[in-house]
Amino acid sequence: MTDDVLERIRKQVESNPVILYMKGTPDFPMCGYSARAAQALKQCGVDFAYVNVLMDPEIFENLPRFANWPTFPQLYIDGELVGGCDITLELFEKGELQKMVREAVERHRARAGEAQGGGEGGRG
């Protein structure tokens, strides 16, 4: 069972350029740390995926094992753990989070275009 959950987490992390595992949702966060991390991401102006760990007990129990990070929220960009609330806010204040998020989304779009056989062309 644990392997299935870890595989599901891996797929979520790899298929979304930016994903936040948080308590609640970006519009209705259930803890202050999740609220601040989600707000920083919203201010980057790029869509991001999120998982409400309170609605998925398996992810809540197993995500800390996935990247050896014990607390929530957890931000992943380009398949890599960035960190929790403090690191997210520090990167945002330095202007680095905005760049990281934007570049991850652009890379994801480019890979998706290549996978669909799109070469040169516009954005959809």
N, C-alpha and C positions, 0 to 999 in steps of 0.2 A: 504493500500500500504506500509506504513512504517513497519508494522509487517512482511510483506513478505520479505522486504529487511533485516531486523534485523535477521530473521530466516535464510536467505541465508548467512549472515555474520557468524552467530553462527555455521552453518554447515561447512563453510570454516575453521573456527578457530578450530573446534573439529576434523575435518578429516585430518588436516595437522599438523604434529608435530612441524613444524616451518613455520610461514607465516608472511610475511612483507607486510603491506599495505603501498604503496609508490607512489610518483609522478614519473611516468615513469616506466622503467624496470631496472633490475640490470645492463644490458649492456648499456642502454640509459636512465639514470636517468634525470629527469627534474628539480631537485633542489639539492642543495648542501647537505642538511640534508639527503635526501633519498640516494644520492650517497654514503655518508660516512657510513650510516647504512648498505646498501647493500654490500659495500666493506668489512666491518667487518665480515658480515656473509659469504661472499665468502672465506675469509681467514680462516674460521673455517673448510673448506674442506668438508662440508656436504651439500647435496642438500637441498634447501628450496623453498617453494612456495611463490609466490608474487601476489599481485593484484595491477594493475596500476589504482589508483583511478581517474586519469584524464580521463580514458576511460569508467568509470562507474559512472556517475553523482549521481545515487541513493546511491551507497556506499560512495562516497565522501561526500554527504550531511548527511548521517545517521551514519556512523562509529563513529564519535565523541560521539554520544549518546550511542552507544553499551557498551562502557567501561568508559564513562565519561572522555575521554581524547580528548582534543580539536584540537590537531595538528597532522600532518603527518611528518615523517613516524610513523607507529605503529607496533611494533614487538610483536607477540604472540608466546609463546613456551608452548607446552603441554596444549593448550586451555586457557592459562592465559596471560593477558597483561603484558609484561615486561616493556615497555615504548617506548620512542622515541629515537631520535638520540643520545642525550647526555648520557642517561642511557646505551644504547647499546654499545657506545664507551667506557664508563667507565668499563663496565663488560668485554669487550674485552681486554682492557689494563691490567686488573687484572688477565686475563686468565680464568675468570669464564664463559664467554659466550661460549667459545669452549666446556667446559664440559657440560653446560646446553643443548646446541644444540645436541651434540653427544648422551647424555643420553636420550633426548626426541626422537631422531630418533630410538635409540635402543629399547626403550619402545614401540614405535609405531610399529616397525617390529615384536616385540614379540607378541603384541596384534593381529596384522594381521595374524600371524602364528597360533595363538590359534583359531582365528575366522574361519580359513580355515581348521581347524582340524589337523593342523601340530603340532606335539608334539616336540619330539627331532628331530634334523636334522640340516642341514647346512643352510647357507644363500644363497638366490637366486640372 
